[in-house]
Amino acid sequence: MNFDIAEETIVKPSFAPRDLPPVSKMAQGLIGSEILKIAADIRTMVAEGHTICNLTVGDFDPKYFPIPKDLRKSIEAALNAGETNYPPSDGMLNLRKAVKNFYERRLGLDYPVESFIITSGARPAIYATYTTLIEEGDKVVYPIPSWNNNHYCHLSRATWERAICRPEDSFLPTREILEGTLEDAKLLSLCSPLNPTGTAFTRDALEGICDLVIDENDRRDGDERPLFIMYDQVYWMLTFGDTVHHNPVSLRPELASNTIFVDGISKAFAATGVRVGWAVAAPDVAHRMSNILGHIGAWAPRAEQVATAVLLLDDDAIDGYHATMIGEIESRLNLLYGGIRSLREDGFPVDAIPPMGAIYLTARFDLRGRSTARGTVLQTNEDIRKYLLEQARLAVVPFQAFGSEENTGWFRLSVGAVSLDDIEQMLGRLREALELL
């Protein structure tokens, strides 16, 4: 077949201005990723030849954090074996059984295999949770800061109530903060370790929230749909020091019917591009979620599912990989935390919360009202972000990207794509930038 097309027959479409927007109100109002907007500034500076310590991306540089070798080999083997067809909409049965076994061994949770749905990373699991549980106008409660709940509320046409969290609570919700917010709510969104803060619930704090949810559901009569917890624990294997991961169902087994777990290999195995995640829910809810995901085709690739099943059944491979990975993450976070605290001790208006898990450090650059060498007064987090990028060549994400409306100087710093040397050099530039104010 000849695909040569004569130049004079090529169609170049033109698009006339429209009097009315051609898309839905939902699409008109949906905001794009704030972090991707920041990436444009970084690309510009890199193109100009600047070296940037990029702490914005919730991802891993394979130079420092490659996926497990056995996982890569298993993917290649599965592809060579012809595992390239559509997988079942709820996931390959061998992987669902492997995740079930993994949860029994590692978390002490013995769910039926019907509760496990395999997804293309964790995001479809979150989307399916919202679309399965939420009708237009239903109320969702989520903490501030948190990742993307505002956008998922918009997509599902929910109403929402934001629980504003405090630095003294490591920016995690507490029973005290949530009291009075859950009446008539259909979903409470929680995450631990938390994106963006890298902090994790203590047992007592999570128990208090669980009891609040139980009390709210006990208050409802049989005609009212229950309040669910969506528990995003995609970072649960990445905890440091004395931090222990807790989950609602282990603490309060009666919550099993009304809890949906969101999880995957993306973060714990630096496999963000492999796209294998899952949701775990009561079988009747999982069945409805699977129907939704089947229609949008948000399943993980078949070969990657086969390979992930092999990985999750191999405790030696998991523990061996994490022995190196977690140490590398923790060393970066500790260096960053120690550097910022040292600057604070020297009188600079900065601070940080000790890291507990994930790949994030929560830091404060309390620079509002300070004047730059050019005489510009920093007024907002965006002003501070741009100053740090231009003067210290440090790229960070303000809490506005995670739902916050206050310009209090708090930022997320992510260490998965930088080296220890990158951080060390940046800390020197940061000191110089602060001295100029």
N, C-alpha and C positions, 0 to 999 in steps of 0.2 A: 504493500500500500504506500502510495506517495503522499507525504504530508507537506510537500512544498506548497505554500500559499502565495499567490500573486500579491504583490504589494498593494495594487489598486483595489483588491477585494477585502483588505483588512478593515474592520470596523473599529472606529475610535469613538466610543460612546461619549456623549455630552450630557450634562445633568443641569436642567433648568432649576432656578430657585423655586422652592415650594412655598405656597401661602400658609400652609399648616404643617406642623411636624408630622412626618409619616409614621412615626413609631408610637408605641403605647406610652401612657403616662408613667408606668413603671420604668420602662427603658429610658425615658427622658430624665427621670429623677435619680437613676442609679449613678453613683459616683465611682470613678475608676480608682485603681490602687494608688494610695498616696505615696507608697514606697517606690512605685515605678516612676512617679513624677520626680522624686528625689534622684533616682538613678540617672535621669537626663542631665542633671547638673554635674554629676560625677563623671559621666562620659565626656562631657565638654572639657573638664579639667584634665582628664587623662589624655584626651586628644591634643591638648596643649602641652603635653610633656610632663605634667605634674605627677608625683607619686602620692597616691591617696591611701590612707589607712581606712579601708571601707568596712565599717561596722554596721552597715544597713541591712544586709541580706540575711534572711533566716535560712541559710543554705550552707553548703560545705564546698570548699575548694578540694577537688580530688587529689591535688598535690599533697595536701596535708591529711585529708580524710577520705581515702578511697573506700569503696564498698568492700565487704568481706570477699576475699579471693575465692572462697568456696561458692559464694553466691554468684559471682561472675561466671565461674566455670559451670555451675549448674544451669544458668541461663543459656550459655552457649550450647551445652549438651541437649537441653530441651529444644532449642531451635534446630539443631542438627537432627533431632529425632522427629521433626515435623510437627511440633506443638505450636502451630501457627493459625489454628482455626478459632472461631468464636468460642469463648468459654461460656458456661452456663451463667445466666443473669445474676444468680446469687453467689457465684464463685465455684471454682473447682472443688469437688467434694474432698479430695485429699488435702487441700489447703484449709478448708473449713475445719476438718478434723484435726489438722496440725495446730491451728490457732486454738481450738478447744483444748487440746492437750497442753499447749503452752500456757494457757490461762489456769488450768488445773495445777500445773507444776509450779508456776511462778507467782500466781496471785491467789491460789486456793479457791478459785471460782469454778464450779462444775455446772456449766450451762449445757443444755442440749445442743446438738449440732445444728438444729433448725434455727437457733438464735444468731448464727454467725453469717454475715453477708460480706463478701469481698468486694471492694471498690477500688477505683483508680486513684489511689491516695486517699487521704482523710477528707478532703473537701467534699466529694460526692456524698460521703457518709453524713457530713454536717447538713448539706443541702437536703438530703432525703429525710433527715430528722425533722427539719423545719417543715418541709412540705407534707410529711405524713401527719404531723401533730397539729399544725397551725392552719386555721381557717382565717380568711380575711377579717381583720379587726381583733383577732385574739391577742392576748397580752403575753409578751415575753419579758422576762427579767434577766438582765445580764450586768456584770460588773464593769466598771470603768477604772483602769484601762483593761481592754481585752481585744482579741483579734477578730475583726470582721463581723461581729454579731450585728452591728448596725446595718451592714450590707445584706446579711441573710434575712434580717427582719424586713428590709425593704423588698427583697425578692419575694418573700412569702406574704407581703402586704399585712404584716402584723403591726400592732401597736406595741410600744415597749416602754419599760421603766428602767432607768439606768441607776445602778447602785454605785455611788461614788465611793471609791476605796481610798484609804489613807496610807501615807508612807509608814506611819507607826505600826500598821498591820501588814507591812510588806506589800501593800497594794492588793491584798486579797480580801474578798468579802468575808464578813463575819455574821454571826446570827444577829448581833445588834444592828448592823447596817441593813440587813435584809428584812428585819421585822417591819411589818406594815406594808411591804411591797408585793407580797405573794398572793394577796387576795384576788381571786378570779384569774390569776395567771395560769397559762397552760404549759409554760416551759421556763425552767431556770437553767441558764447556760453557765457551766463551771469548767475550769481548766486548771490542771495541776500536774507538773510544774507549769507555771503560767507564762504564756506568750502575751505580753512582752517583757515581763519582769524577771523571769528566771527564779521566782520564789514558789514555795510549795506549802500546801495546807499542813498544819499540825493535826494530829489526831483529834485533839479537843475541839479545834476550830471547825473541822469538817463534821464532827459528831453534832455540834450545835446546829449547823445548817441542816443536816439530815433530820434532826428532830423537829425543826421548824417545818420542813416539807411534810413530814408525817402528820404533824398537828394540822396543817392546812388541808391535807387530804381527808383526815378524819372529820373535819368540819363540814365537808361537802356531802350533799345527799346523793342518792343513786342516779339522779338525772343529770348531774354535772360532771363533765369530763375531768379526769384527774390532772394534777400538776405533775409533770415529768421533770427529771433532771437529765440534761445532756452533759455527760462527763467526758471531756476531751482530755485524754491522758497519753497523747502521742509522744510526750517527752518522759514518760514515767520511768524508763530504764536509764535515763541520764540524770542521776542525782548524785550529790557530793557530800562528803563529810558525814555528819550524823543525820542527815536528812533521810527520812523514811517515807516512801510513797504510800498514801492511803486512798481508798476508794469508797464510795457510799455503800455499796452492796456488802462488802466485807464488814463494814462497821454496823450496818443496819440491814440485815438480810431481807426484811419486809419491803425494802425499796426495790427489790429486783424487778418487779412487774413494771415499775415506773422509772427505770433508769436506762438510758441508752449510752453505751460506751462508744467513743470514737478513738481509733487507734490505727497503727500501721508501722511499717518498717522505715518510713521516710527519714525520720530524725535519728532513731536509735541505731541505725546502720548506715547513716550518711547516704541513703538511697533515695533522695528526693525525686530523681528522674526515673527511677524504676517503676514508680506508681503502683505500689501495692499497699492498700489500706483495708480497714474493715470497720464494721459496726457490729455491736453485740446488744441484743434487745430481747424482750419477751417474744416467744415465737409468733404470737398473733400480730405484734407490731412489726417484727422483722419481715414477715410475709408481705405486709403492705409496703414496706420500704423497698423490698426486692422488686415488687411490681413497678414502682416508680422508676427505679434505677434501670430496669429492663427496657423501659421505653426510651430513656435518654442514652442508653448504651455506655454508661459510666463504669464499665468493668475494667479490671486490671488485665494487661496482656497475658495470654495463656502461658507462654514460656516462663514469664516472670512469676506467675502463680505457682507453677510446678517447682521452680527453684526455691521460692520462699518456703514452701512446705518442707523441703529438705532442710533448710537452714533452721527453722523453728523447732525441729525435732532433735537438733544437735546441740546439747548443752555445752559441750566442750568448745565447739566453734563459737557459740555466742559469748561465753565467758572469756575465751581467749581474745576475741575481737574487742570486747569492752574493756579488758584490762589495759589495752593501749589507748583506745579512743577516749575513754572517760578521763584518763590521766592527762591526755593532751588538751582536752577541753578545759578541764579544771585548772591546769597550769596557766592557760591564757586568761581565764576569768580572774584568777587570783592575782596575776601580774597587773591586769587592768584595774582591779579593785584596789590593790595596794598602791598603785601609782596615783590614783585619784585621791585616796585617803591621805597619802603623803602630801599632795598639793593642799589639801584641806588643812593639815597640821601646820603648813607653812603660811596659812592665812588667806588662801585663795577661796573664793565663794563657790566651792564645788563639794559634792558629796556622792556617796554610793551606798547601796544596800548590799550586804554580803550575799554572794551567789549561793543558791541552794540546788539548782538543777537547770536543765535545758542548756542552751548555748548563749544565754542573755545575761547582761548586767544592767541593772537599773541605776542610772547616774543622774545627778542634778548639776546643771551649770546655771547657777543663780546669777545671771549676768544682766538682768533687766535694769535699765537705768544707767548702765555703764556706757562710757563713750569710747569709741575707737580712736585710733591715731588720726583718722581723717575727720573726726568730729561728729561722726554718726552715733546717735544714741540707740542702743539696742532696746527694743520695746516688747518684742514678742518671741516666742520659741522659734518661729521661722527666722527672725533676725539673728538669733543666737546660732541656729543651725548653719546659716549661710556664713556667719563670721568664723565658726569653727572650721568649716570646709575651706574657706578662702585663706585663712590665716594659719591654721594648724594642719591643714590638709587632713582633717578628721571628718569622716562622714558618719552621721548618727541620725536616728529617727525620732522626732518629737512625739510625745504622747498624743498629740492631735491625730496621728495616724491610727490610734487605737481608741478613738471615741472621746478623748478628753477635750474640753473646751477652754481649759484654764491655761494661762501662760505662766506656769510656775517653774519652768526650767527643767522638767523631768524628761529624760530621753531613754530610748532602748539602744543598747550597744550589743551587737552580735559578733561572736568571735570565730564562727565556723569557716571563714574565708580568708583569715589572716594568720601570719606566723608570729611567734614570740618576738622575733626581731622587728617585725612591722609595728607591734605594740610598743616595744621599747623605744624605737625612734620617734613614734608619734607622741609619746609622753613628754619627750624633750621639746617638741614643737608646741605642744599644748601649754607647757609652762611659759614658753616665750610669748605665746598669743595672749595668755592671761596677764602677763606682765605689761603688755602694751595697753591694756584697758585702764 
